[in-house]
Amino acid sequence: MEVYIPEFMIFPVDDILSLIPQQPPFVMVSKLLQADELNARSSFLICMDNVLVKNNTFQEAGLLENMAQTAALWAGYMAKEENRPVSVAYIGAIKNLEIYKLPIINDELITEITIENQIFGMTVFSGRVWHDKNLLAQCEMKVFISNKQDTM
């Protein structure tokens, strides 16, 4: 399935690590490309030394984590915009996962999430991952926000 992805200006975020609870070597997003109240788009360049690369191929778990971290990037950006601390979140459920193709090293992924629902510390979003305008994976995810704040 080919999907047109419009170009966006990169947000002026100096350090994405301040927006997500994950730390190297388990960071699966590189840049925040776009964010608003219900959507976010990120990019991620797959490197040879990534912990989720096996035989030069980014694994299924990497695609899932990339979608989850794009949601974390969105939540962190929104928290910073509202002068709130960044919270830690946990994947609660994955639904309707479809993986069409696995990317390889040096591929740049574009990942988009859309918030479907938020209630009582739970966020449900749909996520899609592309490479070169080709849809690689999609799913719906439930993420639970911890009451405990990250120490960033």
DOVEXMAR-368661 format. One record per residue: residue number from 1; residue in one letter; x, y, z of N, C-alpha, C in turn. Coordinates in steps of 0.001 Angstrom, whole numbers, always signed. Layout:
BEGIN
+------+------+---------+---------+---------+---------+---------+---------+---------+---------+---------+
| resi | resn |     n_X |     n_Y |     n_Z |    ca_X |    ca_Y |    ca_Z |     c_X |     c_Y |     c_Z |
+------+------+---------+---------+---------+---------+---------+---------+---------+---------+---------+
|  NUM |    a |       X |       Y |       Z |       X |       Y |       Z |       X |       Y |       Z |
...
+------+------+---------+---------+---------+---------+---------+---------+---------+---------+---------+
REM end
This chain:
BEGIN
+------+------+---------+---------+---------+---------+---------+---------+---------+---------+---------+
| resi | resn |     n_X |     n_Y |     n_Z |    ca_X |    ca_Y |    ca_Z |     c_X |     c_Y |     c_Z |
+------+------+---------+---------+---------+---------+---------+---------+---------+---------+---------+
|    1 |    m |    +852 |   -1166 |      +0 |      +0 |      +0 |      +0 |    +903 |   +1237 |      +0 |
|    2 |    e |    +742 |   +2103 |    -969 |   +1536 |   +3321 |   -1036 |    +696 |   +4483 |    -535 |
|    3 |    v |   +1306 |   +5317 |    +305 |    +615 |   +6443 |    +915 |   +1459 |   +7686 |    +725 |
|    4 |    y |    +850 |   +8772 |    +331 |   +1571 |  +10029 |    +203 |   +1808 |  +10618 |   +1583 |
|    5 |    i |   +3047 |  +10971 |   +1859 |   +3406 |  +11579 |   +3143 |   +3919 |  +12984 |   +2855 |
|    6 |    p |   +3191 |  +14015 |   +3277 |   +3654 |  +15372 |   +3012 |   +4904 |  +15702 |   +3826 |
|    7 |    e |   +5693 |  +16605 |   +3310 |   +6889 |  +17052 |   +4019 |   +6481 |  +18011 |   +5143 |
|    8 |    f |   +7137 |  +17894 |   +6289 |   +6906 |  +18786 |   +7416 |   +8228 |  +19375 |   +7841 |
|    9 |    m |   +8169 |  +20570 |   +8381 |   +9375 |  +21154 |   +8947 |   +9666 |  +20446 |  +10262 |
|   10 |    i |  +10932 |  +20229 |  +10540 |  +11317 |  +19601 |  +11800 |  +11091 |  +20593 |  +12926 |
|   11 |    f |  +10458 |  +20127 |  +13996 |  +10217 |  +20968 |  +15165 |  +11545 |  +21396 |  +15771 |
|   12 |    p |  +11576 |  +22564 |  +16372 |  +12816 |  +23028 |  +17004 |  +13039 |  +22358 |  +18367 |
|   13 |    v |  +13209 |  +21035 |  +18358 |  +13459 |  +20295 |  +19588 |  +14943 |  +19966 |  +19624 |
|   14 |    d |  +15662 |  +20555 |  +20589 |  +17099 |  +20349 |  +20671 |  +17469 |  +18945 |  +21123 |
|   15 |    d |  +16663 |  +18384 |  +22019 |  +17024 |  +17096 |  +22605 |  +15775 |  +16246 |  +22778 |
|   16 |    i |  +15555 |  +15287 |  +21876 |  +14365 |  +14447 |  +22006 |  +14432 |  +13572 |  +23243 |
|   17 |    l |  +15639 |  +13320 |  +23759 |  +15767 |  +12488 |  +24959 |  +15115 |  +13136 |  +26172 |
|   18 |    s |  +14899 |  +14446 |  +26116 |  +14203 |  +15117 |  +27217 |  +12686 |  +14917 |  +27125 |
|   19 |    l |  +12214 |  +14352 |  +26007 |  +10780 |  +14170 |  +25799 |  +10315 |  +12731 |  +25970 |
|   20 |    i |  +11244 |  +11793 |  +26045 |  +10880 |  +10377 |  +26164 |  +11595 |   +9761 |  +27364 |
|   21 |    p |  +10979 |   +8756 |  +27984 |  +11637 |   +8108 |  +29123 |  +12745 |   +7143 |  +28693 |
|   22 |    q |  +12742 |   +6681 |  +27455 |  +13745 |   +5738 |  +26987 |  +15105 |   +6432 |  +26859 |
|   23 |    q |  +16150 |   +5662 |  +27041 |  +17512 |   +6155 |  +26918 |  +18320 |   +5186 |  +26050 |
|   24 |    p |  +19411 |   +5681 |  +25446 |  +20253 |   +4791 |  +24644 |  +20712 |   +3605 |  +25497 |
|   25 |    p |  +20768 |   +2440 |  +24916 |  +20687 |   +2142 |  +23482 |  +19274 |   +1793 |  +23010 |
|   26 |    f |  +18248 |   +2100 |  +23804 |  +16887 |   +1683 |  +23454 |  +16029 |   +2851 |  +22975 |
|   27 |    v |  +16598 |   +3727 |  +22172 |  +15854 |   +4850 |  +21590 |  +15554 |   +4504 |  +20135 |
|   28 |    m |  +14266 |   +4522 |  +19774 |  +13825 |   +4111 |  +18436 |  +13153 |   +5253 |  +17680 |
|   29 |    v |  +13468 |   +6512 |  +18032 |  +13023 |   +7704 |  +17303 |  +14223 |   +8636 |  +17185 |
|   30 |    s |  +14271 |   +9392 |  +16087 |  +15381 |  +10327 |  +15881 |  +14937 |  +11782 |  +15933 |
|   31 |    k |  +13799 |  +12083 |  +15304 |  +13332 |  +13469 |  +15198 |  +11822 |  +13530 |  +15355 |
|   32 |    l |  +11362 |  +14627 |  +15936 |   +9934 |  +14924 |  +15968 |   +9658 |  +15825 |  +14776 |
|   33 |    l |   +8821 |  +15361 |  +13855 |   +8552 |  +16112 |  +12632 |   +7312 |  +16990 |  +12739 |
|   34 |    q |   +6305 |  +16515 |  +13498 |   +5054 |  +17249 |  +13586 |   +4307 |  +16760 |  +14812 |
|   35 |    a |   +3602 |  +17665 |  +15485 |   +2757 |  +17266 |  +16620 |   +1652 |  +18296 |  +16810 |
|   36 |    d |    +469 |  +17797 |  +17125 |    -641 |  +18656 |  +17533 |   -1432 |  +17900 |  +18581 |
|   37 |    e |   -2647 |  +18317 |  +18888 |   -3410 |  +17710 |  +19985 |   -3700 |  +16226 |  +19784 |
|   38 |    l |   -3792 |  +15765 |  +18548 |   -4197 |  +14382 |  +18298 |   -3261 |  +13583 |  +17394 |
|   39 |    n |   -2183 |  +14167 |  +16924 |   -1313 |  +13501 |  +15959 |    +146 |  +13823 |  +16208 |
|   40 |    a |    +991 |  +12921 |  +15770 |   +2430 |  +13197 |  +15765 |   +3067 |  +12396 |  +14644 |
|   41 |    r |   +4181 |  +12899 |  +14181 |   +4953 |  +12219 |  +13151 |   +6422 |  +12325 |  +13549 |
|   42 |    s |   +7122 |  +11182 |  +13469 |   +8540 |  +11146 |  +13808 |   +9324 |  +10499 |  +12667 |
|   43 |    s |  +10650 |  +10647 |  +12738 |  +11520 |   +9910 |  +11822 |  +12520 |   +9123 |  +12656 |
|   44 |    f |  +13042 |   +8078 |  +12047 |  +14027 |   +7235 |  +12717 |  +14938 |   +6603 |  +11681 |
|   45 |    l |  +16237 |   +6847 |  +11830 |  +17240 |   +6251 |  +10952 |  +17756 |   +4976 |  +11616 |
|   46 |    i |  +17619 |   +3852 |  +10946 |  +18037 |   +2564 |  +11506 |  +19540 |   +2390 |  +11304 |
|   47 |    c |  +20243 |   +2241 |  +12414 |  +21697 |   +2074 |  +12384 |  +22080 |    +619 |  +12636 |
|   48 |    m |  +23247 |    +244 |  +12158 |  +23747 |   -1130 |  +12283 |  +23830 |   -1584 |  +13743 |
|   49 |    d |  +24162 |    -685 |  +14654 |  +24363 |   -1066 |  +16061 |  +23071 |   -1039 |  +16889 |
|   50 |    n |  +21935 |    -841 |  +16258 |  +20670 |    -827 |  +16986 |  +20421 |   -2198 |  +17611 |
|   51 |    v |  +19956 |   -2201 |  +18871 |  +19754 |   -3456 |  +19597 |  +18648 |   -4329 |  +18997 |
|   52 |    l |  +17791 |   -3759 |  +18160 |  +16710 |   -4528 |  +17553 |  +16961 |   -4829 |  +16074 |
|   53 |    v |  +18226 |   -4739 |  +15659 |  +18637 |   -5132 |  +14304 |  +19271 |   -6513 |  +14389 |
|   54 |    k |  +18815 |   -7405 |  +13513 |  +19381 |   -8745 |  +13424 |  +19574 |   -9058 |  +11947 |
|   55 |    n |  +20779 |   -9463 |  +11581 |  +21107 |   -9762 |  +10180 |  +20762 |   -8589 |   +9271 |
|   56 |    n |  +21116 |   -7388 |   +9706 |  +20903 |   -6136 |   +8963 |  +19441 |   -5745 |   +8801 |
|   57 |    t |  +18529 |   -6404 |   +9524 |  +17094 |   -6148 |   +9406 |  +16539 |   -5691 |  +10747 |
|   58 |    f |  +15770 |   -4617 |  +10724 |  +15086 |   -4104 |  +11910 |  +13911 |   -5029 |  +12189 |
|   59 |    q |  +13848 |   -5571 |  +13389 |  +12893 |   -6620 |  +13731 |  +11495 |   -6068 |  +14030 |
|   60 |    e |  +10523 |   -6972 |  +14095 |   +9129 |   -6619 |  +14375 |   +9002 |   -5826 |  +15673 |
|   61 |    a |   +9722 |   -6244 |  +16703 |   +9682 |   -5538 |  +17989 |  +10153 |   -4100 |  +17841 |
|   62 |    g |  +11072 |   -3866 |  +16926 |  +11551 |   -2514 |  +16674 |  +10475 |   -1626 |  +16077 |
|   63 |    l |   +9688 |   -2187 |  +15155 |   +8593 |   -1415 |  +14568 |   +7552 |   -1050 |  +15633 |
|   64 |    l |   +7233 |   -2006 |  +16508 |   +6285 |   -1735 |  +17599 |   +6841 |    -670 |  +18545 |
|   65 |    e |   +8087 |    -828 |  +18914 |   +8703 |    +133 |  +19838 |   +8805 |   +1512 |  +19198 |
|   66 |    n |   +9056 |   +1568 |  +17905 |   +9101 |   +2846 |  +17189 |   +7753 |   +3557 |  +17257 |
|   67 |    m |   +6654 |   +2815 |  +17082 |   +5325 |   +3424 |  +17198 |   +5071 |   +3888 |  +18631 |
|   68 |    a |   +5412 |   +3050 |  +19603 |   +5211 |   +3414 |  +21013 |   +6046 |   +4633 |  +21387 |
|   69 |    q |   +7283 |   +4700 |  +20913 |   +8128 |   +5843 |  +21241 |   +7697 |   +7109 |  +20506 |
|   70 |    t |   +7063 |   +6957 |  +19349 |   +6492 |   +8137 |  +18696 |   +5358 |   +8693 |  +19554 |
|   71 |    a |   +4558 |   +7802 |  +20141 |   +3512 |   +8248 |  +21073 |   +4132 |   +8889 |  +22308 |
|   72 |    a |   +5225 |   +8331 |  +22814 |   +5916 |   +8915 |  +23965 |   +6476 |  +10291 |  +23613 |
|   73 |    l |   +7006 |  +10415 |  +22408 |   +7520 |  +11700 |  +21933 |   +6399 |  +12733 |  +21869 |
|   74 |    w |   +5235 |  +12312 |  +21360 |   +4053 |  +13193 |  +21326 |   +3671 |  +13619 |  +22748 |
|   75 |    a |   +3554 |  +12646 |  +23653 |   +3149 |  +12952 |  +25036 |   +4167 |  +13859 |  +25714 |
|   76 |    g |   +5440 |  +13606 |  +25497 |   +6479 |  +14451 |  +26084 |   +6449 |  +15866 |  +25538 |
|   77 |    y |   +6243 |  +15991 |  +24238 |   +6149 |  +17317 |  +23628 |   +4951 |  +18081 |  +24176 |
|   78 |    m |   +3801 |  +17414 |  +24262 |   +2606 |  +18070 |  +24786 |   +2806 |  +18461 |  +26256 |
|   79 |    a |   +3446 |  +17609 |  +27042 |   +3723 |  +17922 |  +28449 |   +4616 |  +19151 |  +28560 |
|   80 |    k |   +5674 |  +19205 |  +27771 |   +6588 |  +20363 |  +27807 |   +5875 |  +21645 |  +27378 |
|   81 |    e |   +4995 |  +21536 |  +26375 |   +4238 |  +22707 |  +25918 |   +3328 |  +23245 |  +27031 |
|   82 |    e |   +2868 |  +22349 |  +27912 |   +1976 |  +22732 |  +29007 |   +2729 |  +22888 |  +30334 |
|   83 |    n |   +4064 |  +22928 |  +30266 |   +4923 |  +23073 |  +31453 |   +4663 |  +22001 |  +32497 |
|   84 |    r |   +4420 |  +20770 |  +32036 |   +4263 |  +19623 |  +32930 |   +5463 |  +18710 |  +32755 |
|   85 |    p |   +5779 |  +17913 |  +33775 |   +6875 |  +16950 |  +33618 |   +6479 |  +15806 |  +32676 |
|   86 |    v |   +7470 |  +15197 |  +32069 |   +7259 |  +14064 |  +31173 |   +6975 |  +12825 |  +32019 |
|   87 |    s |   +5905 |  +12098 |  +31685 |   +5523 |  +10885 |  +32412 |   +6076 |   +9638 |  +31740 |
|   88 |    v |   +6164 |   +8591 |  +32513 |   +6543 |   +7283 |  +31985 |   +5257 |   +6567 |  +31575 |
|   89 |    a |   +5300 |   +5857 |  +30451 |   +4128 |   +5117 |  +29977 |   +4520 |   +3676 |  +29686 |
|   90 |    y |   +3517 |   +2798 |  +29692 |   +3732 |   +1378 |  +29463 |   +2734 |    +871 |  +28427 |
|   91 |    i |   +3214 |     +43 |  +27501 |   +2313 |    -562 |  +26521 |   +1405 |   -1541 |  +27260 |
|   92 |    g |     +91 |   -1364 |  +27107 |    -873 |   -2232 |  +27756 |   -1436 |   -3285 |  +26827 |
|   93 |    a |   -1608 |   -2924 |  +25550 |   -2179 |   -3881 |  +24599 |   -1848 |   -3440 |  +23176 |
|   94 |    i |   -1756 |   -4421 |  +22308 |   -1535 |   -4184 |  +20880 |   -2643 |   -4926 |  +20142 |
|   95 |    k |   -3292 |   -4239 |  +19205 |   -4430 |   -4813 |  +18502 |   -4255 |   -4597 |  +16997 |
|   96 |    n |   -4711 |   -5563 |  +16224 |   -4719 |   -5471 |  +14755 |   -3340 |   -5145 |  +14167 |
|   97 |    l |   -2320 |   -5789 |  +14703 |    -964 |   -5572 |  +14187 |    -830 |   -6209 |  +12809 |
|   98 |    e |    -353 |   -5410 |  +11866 |     -55 |   -5896 |  +10522 |   +1336 |   -5418 |  +10158 |
|   99 |    i |   +2210 |   -6348 |   +9808 |   +3554 |   -6012 |   +9363 |   +3683 |   -6510 |   +7935 |
|  100 |    y |   +3951 |   -5582 |   +7038 |   +3997 |   -5892 |   +5620 |   +5415 |   -6180 |   +5134 |
|  101 |    k |   +6383 |   -5475 |   +5741 |   +7775 |   -5637 |   +5330 |   +8662 |   -5103 |   +6442 |
|  102 |    l |   +9816 |   -5746 |   +6648 |  +10782 |   -5271 |   +7635 |  +11827 |   -4398 |   +6948 |
|  103 |    p |  +12137 |   -3251 |   +7545 |  +13161 |   -2383 |   +6970 |  +14568 |   -2889 |   +7301 |
|  104 |    i |  +15548 |   -2335 |   +6623 |  +16939 |   -2725 |   +6830 |  +17755 |   -1529 |   +7319 |
|  105 |    i |  +19001 |   -1797 |   +7678 |  +19852 |    -705 |   +8164 |  +19952 |    +386 |   +7107 |
|  106 |    n |  +20091 |   +1610 |   +7596 |  +20164 |   +2839 |   +6801 |  +18828 |   +3270 |   +6211 |
|  107 |    d |  +17753 |   +2529 |   +6454 |  +16423 |   +2997 |   +6062 |  +15980 |   +4065 |   +7059 |
|  108 |    e |  +15315 |   +5089 |   +6559 |  +14725 |   +6096 |   +7448 |  +13219 |   +5862 |   +7487 |
|  109 |    l |  +12718 |   +5621 |   +8693 |  +11292 |   +5378 |   +8894 |  +10584 |   +6690 |   +9179 |
|  110 |    i |   +9368 |   +6814 |   +8695 |   +8466 |   +7898 |   +9062 |   +7292 |   +7242 |   +9765 |
|  111 |    t |   +7048 |   +7652 |  +10983 |   +6015 |   +7016 |  +11803 |   +4989 |   +8055 |  +12206 |
|  112 |    e |   +3720 |   +7689 |  +12074 |   +2625 |   +8586 |  +12408 |   +1718 |   +7904 |  +13424 |
|  113 |    i |   +1351 |   +8650 |  +14450 |    +365 |   +8157 |  +15406 |    -809 |   +9128 |  +15444 |
|  114 |    t |   -1996 |   +8570 |  +15657 |   -3217 |   +9355 |  +15808 |   -3897 |   +8911 |  +17095 |
|  115 |    i |   -4153 |   +9857 |  +17980 |   -4806 |   +9551 |  +19249 |   -6280 |   +9286 |  +18975 |
|  116 |    e |   -6738 |   +8123 |  +19405 |   -8137 |   +7737 |  +19209 |   -8981 |   +8032 |  +20449 |
|  117 |    n |   -8376 |   +7851 |  +21651 |   -9121 |   +8031 |  +22890 |   -8142 |   +8198 |  +24051 |
|  118 |    q |   -8525 |   +8992 |  +25033 |   -7755 |   +9159 |  +26270 |   -8730 |   +9176 |  +27431 |
|  119 |    i |   -8494 |   +8294 |  +28419 |   -9352 |   +8258 |  +29593 |   -8617 |   +7576 |  +30749 |
|  120 |    f |   -8673 |   +8170 |  +31932 |   -8119 |   +7603 |  +33161 |   -6688 |   +7100 |  +33003 |
|  121 |    g |   -5827 |   +7915 |  +32423 |   -4422 |   +7536 |  +32293 |   -4130 |   +6548 |  +31182 |
|  122 |    m |   -5119 |   +6234 |  +30357 |   -4921 |   +5332 |  +29237 |   -5107 |   +6110 |  +27937 |
|  123 |    t |   -4183 |   +5893 |  +27019 |   -4285 |   +6489 |  +25695 |   -4339 |   +5366 |  +24665 |
|  124 |    v |   -5304 |   +5450 |  +23769 |   -5411 |   +4504 |  +22657 |   -5034 |   +5286 |  +21402 |
|  125 |    f |   -4100 |   +4721 |  +20631 |   -3708 |   +5382 |  +19389 |   -3525 |   +4358 |  +18284 |
|  126 |    s |   -3655 |   +4840 |  +17066 |   -3315 |   +4028 |  +15903 |   -1968 |   +4517 |  +15403 |
|  127 |    g |   -1166 |   +3589 |  +14958 |    +167 |   +3931 |  +14477 |    +427 |   +3302 |  +13123 |
|  128 |    r |   +1230 |   +4002 |  +12336 |   +1632 |   +3513 |  +11014 |   +3093 |   +3871 |  +10799 |
|  129 |    v |   +3825 |   +2946 |  +10171 |   +5243 |   +3163 |   +9880 |   +5456 |   +3020 |   +8381 |
|  130 |    w |   +6148 |   +4003 |   +7791 |   +6455 |   +3994 |   +6365 |   +7963 |   +4053 |   +6124 |
|  131 |    h |   +8345 |   +3569 |   +4963 |   +9686 |   +3808 |   +4413 |   +9484 |   +4058 |   +2922 |
|  132 |    d |  +10039 |   +5157 |   +2439 |   +9895 |   +5530 |   +1023 |   +8445 |   +5451 |    +551 |
|  133 |    k |   +7533 |   +6000 |   +1342 |   +6104 |   +6068 |   +1023 |   +5405 |   +4717 |    +983 |
|  134 |    n |   +6078 |   +3661 |   +1413 |   +5469 |   +2331 |   +1472 |   +5145 |   +1995 |   +2918 |
|  135 |    l |   +3905 |   +1603 |   +3167 |   +3481 |   +1240 |   +4509 |   +4150 |     -70 |   +4916 |
|  136 |    l |   +4892 |     -33 |   +6029 |   +5585 |   -1221 |   +6528 |   +4784 |   -1939 |   +7607 |
|  137 |    a |   +4128 |   -1159 |   +8485 |   +3424 |   -1761 |   +9621 |   +2358 |    -808 |  +10118 |
|  138 |    q |   +1348 |   -1395 |  +10784 |    +310 |    -590 |  +11426 |    -319 |   -1387 |  +12552 |
|  139 |    c |    -857 |    -672 |  +13533 |   -1553 |   -1331 |  +14641 |   -2289 |    -277 |  +15469 |
|  140 |    e |   -3043 |    -779 |  +16438 |   -3650 |     +59 |  +17465 |   -2980 |    -340 |  +18774 |
|  141 |    m |   -2665 |    +641 |  +19606 |   -1981 |    +370 |  +20858 |   -2672 |   +1089 |  +22002 |
|  142 |    k |   -2706 |    +434 |  +23165 |   -3146 |   +1069 |  +24412 |   -1911 |   +1292 |  +25252 |
|  143 |    v |   -1752 |   +2522 |  +25714 |    -602 |   +2890 |  +26535 |   -1129 |   +3449 |  +27847 |
|  144 |    f |    -580 |   +2972 |  +28952 |    -978 |   +3447 |  +30273 |     +71 |   +4414 |  +30805 |
|  145 |    i |    -377 |   +5568 |  +31271 |    +508 |   +6592 |  +31809 |    +663 |   +6374 |  +33308 |
|  146 |    s |   +1897 |   +6310 |  +33753 |   +2177 |   +6120 |  +35170 |   +1952 |   +7419 |  +35931 |
|  147 |    n |   +1501 |   +7323 |  +37170 |   +1391 |   +8498 |  +38028 |   +2760 |   +9003 |  +38433 |
|  148 |    k |   +3728 |   +8111 |  +38397 |   +5109 |   +8435 |  +38733 |   +5700 |   +9262 |  +37607 |
|  149 |    q |   +6329 |  +10365 |  +37902 |   +6935 |  +11209 |  +36885 |   +8357 |  +10771 |  +36626 |
|  150 |    d |   +8803 |  +10923 |  +35377 |  +10184 |  +10629 |  +35043 |  +11051 |  +11669 |  +35707 |
|  151 |    t |  +12316 |  +11369 |  +35897 |  +13212 |  +12271 |  +36608 |  +14001 |  +13164 |  +35676 |
|  152 |    m |  +13504 |  +13441 |  +34496 |  +14225 |  +14279 |  +33534 |  +14127 |  +15732 |  +33900 |
+------+------+---------+---------+---------+---------+---------+---------+---------+---------+---------+
REM end
